[in-house]
Amino acid sequence: KGVVIKADTVGGLEALGFELAKLKIPVRQATVGPVNKRDILMAKSAQDPLNKVILGFSVKGNSEVADALNDDDSEIRFFSGSIIYHILDAYEAWREETAEKMAAELRESLVYPGRLLYLKDHTFRAKGPAIVGMRVLGGRVHIGQRLMKLDGTPVGQIKSLRTRASDDVKEANQGDEVAVAINGPTVGRHIEELDEFYVDVPESHAKRLKKIELNPVEQEILDELIRLHRKENHFWGR
């Protein structure tokens, strides 16, 4: 756990380590001299992508690794310079941007909790797919996700979402009203106006969501889903 740091002197290494400690950034390895292949392998082995980093104070890479350090497509990032604060500013800016991208990718890959209401007088097509107007009561909903009734009965898979302005969107959030195309159900037979639905969160996703800070409404919906599933499987989501 932590980043790799390098410096041209012991004093420089200590100064860099001191500033990182103030920022609560752990150091995995600290050595004097040019960056070498061993340093790169150490940085690559970090499990956290934000720690696949080498910070160099007044050092560069040796002839064996110089090109790799300057490659934008490299698996690791190298931040160097002769002023510690400039190094740290560049690293922190990259770290913040990368963390935001990772969070966005996680949101794309995870099925988040959501609860929806089928609005009265908002039936646009009865089947093939059913297209109905819904309001997102809480959480979020994304195309490709599956819906179920509040008792756990499967409903179908979301094919598309469209706003009142007729814009196709990938996701709708709490308070949004969208036309939802659903593969599977027939209006009047499987679903009715004023029905409410949950986004069907897979168990593996529920386990990961328990480790993420959700907003209060999302957390409440997730807790409801867990209670629902545990009526049939006591260990669901554990």
VEXDREN-2710 file (C-alpha; in Angstrom, 1 decimal):
% VEXDREN-2710
k/r/px/py/pz
1/LYS/0.0/0.0/0.0
2/GLY/1.4/3.4/-0.9
3/VAL/3.4/5.2/-3.6
4/VAL/7.1/4.8/-4.6
5/ILE/9.3/7.8/-3.9
6/LYS/12.8/8.6/-5.1
7/ALA/15.2/11.5/-4.5
8/ASP/18.8/12.3/-5.3
9/THR/19.8/12.6/-1.6
10/VAL/18.7/11.1/1.7
11/GLY/17.7/14.6/2.9
12/GLY/15.5/15.1/-0.2
13/LEU/13.9/11.7/0.3
14/GLU/13.1/12.6/4.0
15/ALA/11.6/15.9/3.0
16/LEU/9.4/14.3/0.3
17/GLY/8.3/11.6/2.7
18/PHE/7.5/14.3/5.4
19/GLU/5.3/16.3/3.0
20/LEU/3.4/13.1/1.9
21/ALA/2.8/12.1/5.6
22/LYS/1.2/15.5/6.1
23/LEU/-1.2/14.7/3.3
24/LYS/-1.8/11.2/4.7
25/ILE/-0.4/9.6/1.5
26/PRO/1.3/6.3/2.4
27/VAL/4.8/5.5/1.1
28/ARG/5.5/1.9/0.0
29/GLN/9.1/2.3/-1.0
30/ALA/11.6/5.1/-0.6
31/THR/15.1/4.9/-2.1
32/VAL/17.9/7.3/-3.3
33/GLY/19.0/7.4/-6.9
34/PRO/17.5/7.4/-10.4
35/VAL/14.3/5.5/-11.1
36/ASN/15.1/1.9/-12.1
37/LYS/13.2/-1.2/-13.3
38/ARG/12.7/-2.4/-9.8
39/ASP/11.0/0.8/-8.8
40/ILE/8.6/0.5/-11.8
41/LEU/7.8/-3.1/-10.9
42/MET/7.1/-2.1/-7.4
43/ALA/4.7/0.7/-8.5
44/LYS/3.0/-1.6/-11.0
45/SER/2.3/-4.1/-8.2
46/ALA/0.1/-1.7/-6.2
47/GLN/-3.5/-2.9/-6.0
48/ASP/-4.9/0.6/-5.9
49/PRO/-4.6/2.4/-9.3
50/LEU/-4.1/5.6/-7.4
51/ASN/-0.9/4.2/-6.0
52/LYS/0.6/3.0/-9.2
53/VAL/2.8/6.1/-9.0
54/ILE/6.5/7.1/-8.6
55/LEU/7.2/10.5/-7.2
56/GLY/10.8/11.7/-8.0
57/PHE/12.4/14.7/-6.3
58/SER/15.3/15.9/-8.5
59/VAL/15.7/12.5/-10.2
60/LYS/14.8/11.0/-13.5
61/GLY/14.8/7.5/-14.8
62/ASN/18.0/5.6/-15.7
63/SER/18.7/4.7/-19.4
64/GLU/16.8/1.5/-19.1
65/VAL/13.5/3.0/-18.0
66/ALA/13.5/6.6/-19.2
67/ASP/11.3/6.0/-22.2
68/ALA/8.8/4.0/-20.2
69/LEU/8.4/6.8/-17.6
70/ASN/7.5/9.3/-20.3
71/ASP/5.0/7.1/-22.0
72/ASP/1.4/8.4/-21.6
73/ASP/0.0/4.9/-22.0
74/SER/2.2/3.5/-19.3
75/GLU/0.5/1.5/-16.5
76/ILE/2.2/3.8/-13.9
77/ARG/2.5/7.6/-13.6
78/PHE/5.8/9.4/-12.9
79/PHE/5.8/12.9/-11.3
80/SER/9.1/14.6/-10.9
81/GLY/10.7/18.0/-10.5
82/SER/13.1/20.0/-8.4
83/ILE/10.4/21.6/-6.2
84/ILE/8.5/19.3/-3.9
85/TYR/5.3/21.3/-3.8
86/HIS/5.1/21.3/-7.6
87/ILE/5.4/17.5/-7.6
88/LEU/2.7/17.1/-5.0
89/ASP/0.4/19.6/-6.7
90/ALA/0.6/17.7/-10.0
91/TYR/0.1/14.4/-8.2
92/GLU/-2.9/15.5/-6.2
93/ALA/-4.5/17.0/-9.3
94/TRP/-4.0/13.8/-11.2
95/ARG/-5.2/11.7/-8.2
96/GLU/-8.4/13.8/-7.9
97/GLU/-9.2/13.6/-11.6
98/THR/-8.5/9.8/-11.7
99/ALA/-10.6/9.2/-8.6
100/GLU/-13.5/11.0/-10.2
101/LYS/-13.2/8.9/-13.4
102/MET/-13.0/5.7/-11.4
103/ALA/-16.1/6.6/-9.5
104/ALA/-17.9/7.3/-12.8
105/GLU/-16.9/4.0/-14.2
106/LEU/-18.0/2.3/-11.0
107/ARG/-21.4/3.9/-11.3
108/GLU/-21.7/2.6/-14.8
109/SER/-20.7/-0.9/-13.9
110/LEU/-22.9/-1.2/-10.7
111/VAL/-26.6/-1.6/-10.5
112/TYR/-27.7/1.1/-8.0
113/PRO/-30.9/0.9/-5.9
114/GLY/-34.0/2.6/-7.5
115/ARG/-37.7/2.8/-7.0
116/LEU/-40.2/3.9/-9.6
117/LEU/-43.9/4.7/-9.9
118/TYR/-46.0/3.9/-13.0
119/LEU/-47.8/7.2/-13.6
120/LYS/-51.6/7.3/-14.1
121/ASP/-52.7/7.9/-17.7
122/HIS/-49.1/7.4/-19.0
123/THR/-49.5/4.2/-21.0
124/PHE/-48.0/4.8/-24.5
125/ARG/-47.8/1.1/-25.6
126/ALA/-49.1/-2.0/-24.0
127/LYS/-46.5/-4.5/-25.1
128/GLY/-43.6/-5.3/-27.4
129/PRO/-42.1/-3.5/-25.5
130/ALA/-44.4/-1.9/-23.0
131/ILE/-43.8/1.9/-22.9
132/VAL/-45.1/3.7/-19.9
133/GLY/-44.4/7.0/-18.1
134/MET/-42.7/6.6/-14.7
135/ARG/-41.4/8.8/-12.0
136/VAL/-38.1/7.9/-10.2
137/LEU/-39.2/8.0/-6.5
138/GLY/-35.7/7.4/-5.3
139/GLY/-32.3/6.3/-6.3
140/ARG/-31.5/5.9/-10.0
141/VAL/-32.4/3.7/-13.0
142/HIS/-30.3/2.8/-16.0
143/ILE/-31.1/1.2/-19.4
144/GLY/-30.4/-2.5/-19.4
145/GLN/-31.4/-3.0/-15.8
146/ARG/-34.2/-5.3/-14.7
147/LEU/-37.3/-4.2/-12.7
148/MET/-39.3/-6.1/-10.2
149/LYS/-42.5/-5.5/-8.2
150/LEU/-42.4/-4.6/-4.5
151/ASP/-43.1/-8.2/-3.7
152/GLY/-40.1/-9.4/-5.7
153/THR/-42.0/-10.5/-8.8
154/PRO/-39.8/-10.0/-11.9
155/VAL/-41.2/-7.5/-14.4
156/GLY/-38.8/-7.2/-17.3
157/GLN/-35.7/-5.4/-18.6
158/ILE/-35.5/-1.7/-19.4
159/LYS/-34.9/-1.2/-23.2
160/SER/-34.8/2.6/-23.2
161/LEU/-35.4/5.8/-21.3
162/ARG/-36.8/9.0/-22.8
163/THR/-37.3/12.4/-21.2
164/ARG/-40.4/14.6/-21.7
165/ALA/-38.3/16.6/-24.3
166/SER/-38.0/13.3/-26.2
167/ASP/-34.3/12.9/-25.5
168/ASP/-32.9/9.4/-25.1
169/VAL/-30.9/9.1/-21.9
170/LYS/-29.0/6.3/-20.3
171/GLU/-30.0/7.1/-16.7
172/ALA/-32.7/8.7/-14.7
173/ASN/-32.4/10.0/-11.2
174/GLN/-34.7/10.8/-8.3
175/GLY/-37.5/13.2/-9.3
176/ASP/-37.1/12.5/-13.0
177/GLU/-40.1/11.5/-15.1
178/VAL/-39.3/9.4/-18.1
179/ALA/-40.9/7.1/-20.7
180/VAL/-39.6/3.7/-19.9
181/ALA/-39.6/0.9/-22.6
182/ILE/-39.7/-2.5/-20.9
183/ASN/-39.2/-5.8/-22.6
184/GLY/-41.3/-8.5/-21.1
185/PRO/-44.5/-7.3/-19.5
186/THR/-48.0/-6.5/-20.9
187/VAL/-49.9/-3.5/-19.5
188/GLY/-53.1/-4.7/-17.8
189/ARG/-51.8/-8.2/-17.5
190/HIS/-48.5/-8.0/-15.7
191/ILE/-48.3/-4.3/-14.7
192/GLU/-50.9/-1.6/-13.9
193/GLU/-50.9/2.1/-13.6
194/LEU/-49.8/3.3/-10.1
195/ASP/-47.7/0.1/-9.6
196/GLU/-44.4/0.7/-8.0
197/PHE/-41.2/-1.1/-8.9
198/TYR/-37.7/-1.7/-7.6
199/VAL/-34.6/-1.9/-9.7
200/ASP/-33.6/-5.5/-9.4
201/VAL/-30.1/-5.3/-7.8
202/PRO/-28.0/-8.5/-8.3
203/GLU/-26.7/-10.0/-5.1
204/SER/-23.0/-9.5/-6.0
205/HIS/-23.7/-5.8/-6.6
206/ALA/-25.6/-5.4/-3.3
207/LYS/-22.5/-6.7/-1.5
208/ARG/-20.4/-4.0/-3.2
209/LEU/-22.9/-1.3/-2.6
210/LYS/-22.8/-2.0/1.1
211/LYS/-19.2/-0.8/1.0
212/ILE/-20.0/2.4/-0.8
213/GLU/-21.4/5.6/0.7
214/LEU/-24.9/5.9/-0.8
215/ASN/-27.2/8.8/-0.3
216/PRO/-29.9/8.3/2.4
217/VAL/-32.7/7.4/-0.1
218/GLU/-30.5/4.9/-2.0
219/GLN/-29.5/3.3/1.3
220/GLU/-33.1/3.0/2.4
221/ILE/-34.1/1.3/-0.9
222/LEU/-31.1/-1.0/-0.7
223/ASP/-32.1/-2.0/2.9
224/GLU/-35.6/-2.7/1.6
225/LEU/-34.3/-4.9/-1.2
226/ILE/-32.1/-6.8/1.2
227/ARG/-35.0/-7.4/3.6
228/LEU/-37.1/-8.6/0.7
229/HIS/-34.5/-11.1/-0.6
230/ARG/-33.7/-12.4/2.9
231/LYS/-37.3/-13.6/3.3
232/GLU/-36.3/-16.3/0.9
233/ASN/-32.5/-16.5/1.5
234/HIS/-31.4/-15.5/5.0
235/PHE/-27.8/-15.0/3.8
236/TRP/-28.6/-12.9/0.7
237/GLY/-26.1/-10.0/0.3
238/ARG/-24.0/-10.9/3.2
END
